[in-house]
Amino acid sequence: MPIKNKAEWFEACLGQYLLEREQNYFDKAVADVFGYNAIQIGFPPYDFLRANRMPLQFCAAEEEGGAVRAAPDFLPIENNSIDLVLLPHVLEFSSNPHQILREVQRVLMPEGLVMVCGFNPRSLWGVRGLFGSVKEDFPWRGNFIALPRLKDWLTLLDFEITEDRLCCYAPPFSQEKWLKRFNFMEAAGDRWWRFSGGVYFLTAVKRVHGMRVIKPEWKEVRARRSVAPVAQKVKGASTEKRPRRAARCETPAKGGE
């Protein structure tokens, strides 16, 4: 039976398979990220920040359940105030993913982290979304963004990519027995077909390029200018000072005297 609701899909077999792997990844990824403020955008029923130790953690989402009710492309958050931002499956279900990334760049502090989780269109999961029978169902109705394209977008916003990883290499079967039969693909995926994982994780750091003003050594320059003329005068005085001779005025003799 087709599942068009996001909450129902994550309660089903395939959704639980995906959620388990994503929760394990975020628990390890955010555990050692330090700071003061962390925000998860979207997916309020699932706490992907639970392993983080920042004093302020909250979820901002359009649906009910988030601590802040807000659209991801216009966040009511101060500039340069957040240390960590999580984007779990937000970009592929938005009509303006570029604006969401711009908002993330705005609210992040310099050297702050953003972690993005998304469906990989270059995988068996992406191929399934091409079939007409499931195009209107969740998550296949989303506009999956390829990992290289997402890296380009973040680079243009002065982010530095620090890590990328993929998971969910098994075909997206709806039945648990088939997922178990293809479980061997998970162990071999990272080694043999790394770029074909159904879901990717990407971590990037916000870099702020500053400008260092190089000033001349003003004190040294002033010292040289003040000393040089004096030295020149002293030198000139020593070289130009010559003994003066008394001027003689000889009057010609009158009358042959």
C-alpha positions in Angstrom: 0.0 0.0 0.0 1.5 3.4 -0.9 2.5 5.6 2.0 2.3 9.3 1.3 2.6 10.5 4.9 6.2 11.1 6.2 5.3 10.0 9.8 3.7 6.7 8.5 6.7 6.0 6.3 9.2 6.2 9.1 7.0 3.9 11.2 7.1 1.3 8.4 9.8 -1.3 7.9 11.9 0.6 5.4 11.6 3.8 7.4 12.8 2.1 10.5 15.7 0.6 8.6 16.7 4.1 7.5 16.1 5.8 10.8 18.2 3.3 12.8 21.3 4.0 10.6 20.7 7.8 10.6 20.3 7.9 14.4 23.5 5.9 14.9 25.5 8.2 12.6 24.3 11.4 14.2 24.9 10.1 17.7 28.5 9.6 16.8 28.9 12.7 14.7 27.5 15.3 17.2 29.0 13.8 20.4 32.3 15.7 20.2 31.0 18.9 18.7 31.4 21.7 21.3 29.8 25.1 21.6 26.7 26.7 23.2 23.8 26.6 20.7 22.7 23.7 18.4 19.6 23.5 16.2 18.0 20.7 14.3 15.9 21.9 11.4 12.9 19.7 10.6 11.9 16.1 11.8 10.8 17.2 15.3 9.7 13.6 16.4 13.3 12.4 16.2 16.1 13.9 18.3 19.3 13.7 16.4 21.0 16.0 18.9 20.5 13.7 21.9 24.2 12.8 22.1 25.4 16.4 21.9 26.4 18.3 25.1 25.7 21.9 24.2 23.6 23.7 26.8 21.0 25.0 24.3 19.5 22.5 21.8 16.2 22.9 20.0 14.3 21.9 16.9 12.9 24.4 14.4 10.2 23.1 12.1 7.0 24.1 10.2 5.1 21.2 11.6 4.0 20.7 15.2 6.5 19.3 17.7 9.4 21.7 17.3 10.5 24.2 20.0 10.4 26.9 17.3 7.7 27.1 14.7 9.5 28.5 11.6 10.1 27.9 8.0 13.6 26.6 7.2 14.3 29.2 4.6 13.5 32.2 6.9 14.8 31.4 10.4 14.0 33.8 13.2 17.5 33.5 14.6 20.3 36.1 15.1 23.2 36.2 12.8 26.4 34.3 13.8 24.8 32.7 16.9 24.6 29.0 16.2 27.5 26.5 16.6 25.9 23.4 15.0 23.0 23.0 12.5 21.5 19.7 11.4 19.6 19.3 8.2 18.0 15.9 8.1 16.1 15.4 4.7 15.1 19.1 4.5 16.7 20.2 1.2 15.1 17.6 -1.1 11.6 18.5 0.1 12.0 22.2 -0.2 11.1 24.4 -3.3 14.1 26.6 -2.5 17.0 24.6 -1.0 19.5 27.4 -1.9 17.7 29.8 0.4 17.8 27.3 3.2 21.6 27.0 2.9 21.9 30.7 2.8 20.0 30.9 6.1 22.2 28.3 7.6 25.3 30.2 6.5 23.8 33.4 8.1 23.0 31.9 11.5 26.1 29.9 11.9 29.1 31.3 13.8 32.5 31.4 12.1 33.9 27.8 12.2 30.4 26.5 13.0 29.3 23.1 11.6 26.4 22.1 9.4 25.5 18.4 8.9 23.3 17.5 6.0 21.5 14.2 5.5 19.8 13.5 2.1 18.7 10.8 -0.3 21.2 9.9 -3.0 19.7 10.1 -6.6 22.6 8.0 -7.9 21.6 4.9 -6.1 18.9 2.1 -6.1 16.8 4.4 -3.9 17.0 7.1 -6.6 16.1 4.7 -9.3 13.0 3.6 -7.5 11.7 7.1 -7.5 11.7 7.1 -11.3 8.8 4.7 -11.4 5.4 6.4 -12.0 3.6 4.3 -9.4 5.5 5.8 -6.4 6.3 9.3 -7.6 3.6 10.8 -5.4 4.6 8.8 -2.3 7.1 9.7 0.4 10.0 9.9 0.1 10.1 9.4 -3.7 8.3 12.6 -4.5 11.2 14.6 -3.2 13.8 16.3 -5.5 16.9 14.3 -4.6 20.1 16.3 -4.7 23.3 14.7 -5.8 26.2 14.8 -3.4 28.6 16.6 -5.8 26.0 19.3 -6.5 25.4 19.9 -2.8 29.2 20.2 -2.3 29.3 22.9 -5.0 26.5 24.8 -3.4 28.2 24.8 0.0 31.5 25.8 -1.5 30.0 28.8 -3.1 28.8 29.9 0.4 32.3 29.7 1.8 31.9 26.3 3.5 34.7 23.8 3.6 33.7 20.1 3.3 35.2 18.1 6.0 33.5 14.7 5.8 31.1 12.8 3.6 29.7 9.3 4.1 27.0 7.1 2.6 24.9 4.2 3.9 21.8 2.1 3.1 23.3 0.1 0.2 20.5 -2.5 0.2 17.7 -2.0 -2.3 14.7 -0.1 -0.8 12.5 -3.1 -0.2 9.3 -2.6 1.8 9.4 -6.0 3.4 11.7 -6.8 6.2 12.6 -10.3 5.0 14.0 -8.9 1.8 16.0 -6.2 3.6 17.6 -8.9 5.8 18.5 -11.0 2.7 20.4 -8.1 1.2 22.0 -7.1 4.5 25.4 -8.3 3.2 25.5 -5.2 0.9 25.9 -2.9 3.9 29.2 -4.4 4.9 30.6 -4.4 1.3 29.1 -1.1 0.3 31.8 1.3 1.7 34.5 -0.8 0.0 33.1 -1.8 -3.4 30.4 0.7 -4.3 30.8 3.6 -2.0 29.0 6.2 -4.1 25.8 4.1 -4.5 24.5 4.3 -1.0 20.9 5.3 -0.7 21.5 8.0 1.9 24.5 10.4 2.3 25.8 12.4 5.2 27.9 15.6 4.7 29.6 17.8 7.2 30.9 21.3 6.4 32.6 24.1 8.3 31.7 27.8 7.8 34.9 29.7 6.9 35.1 33.5 7.2 37.9 34.9 5.1 39.4 37.9 6.8 41.9 40.5 5.8 45.1 41.2 7.7 46.4 44.8 7.3 50.1 44.9 7.0 51.4 48.2 8.4 54.9 49.6 7.9 57.2 50.1 10.8 56.2 53.7 11.4 58.5 54.3 14.4 61.5 53.0 12.5 60.7 55.2 9.5 60.3 58.3 11.7 63.6 57.6 13.4 65.4 57.3 10.1 63.9 60.5 8.8 64.8 62.5 11.9 68.3 61.2 12.2 69.3 61.2 8.5 69.2 65.0 8.0 71.2 65.7 11.1 73.8 63.2 10.1 74.0 64.8 6.7 74.5 68.2 8.2 77.3 67.0 10.4 78.9 65.2 7.5 78.6 68.3 5.4 80.0 70.5 8.1 83.1 68.2 8.5 83.8 68.0 4.8 83.0 71.6 3.8 84.7 73.4 6.7 88.0 74.8 5.3 90.4 77.3 6.9 89.6 80.8 5.8 92.3 83.2 4.6 92.3 86.8 5.4 91.6 88.9 2.4 94.4 91.2 1.5 93.8 94.5 -0.2 96.9 95.8 -1.9 96.9 99.5 -3.0 99.0 100.2 -6.0 101.8 102.6 -5.4 101.4 106.2 -6.5 103.9 108.0 -8.6 106.2 105.0 -8.8 106.5 104.7 -5.1 
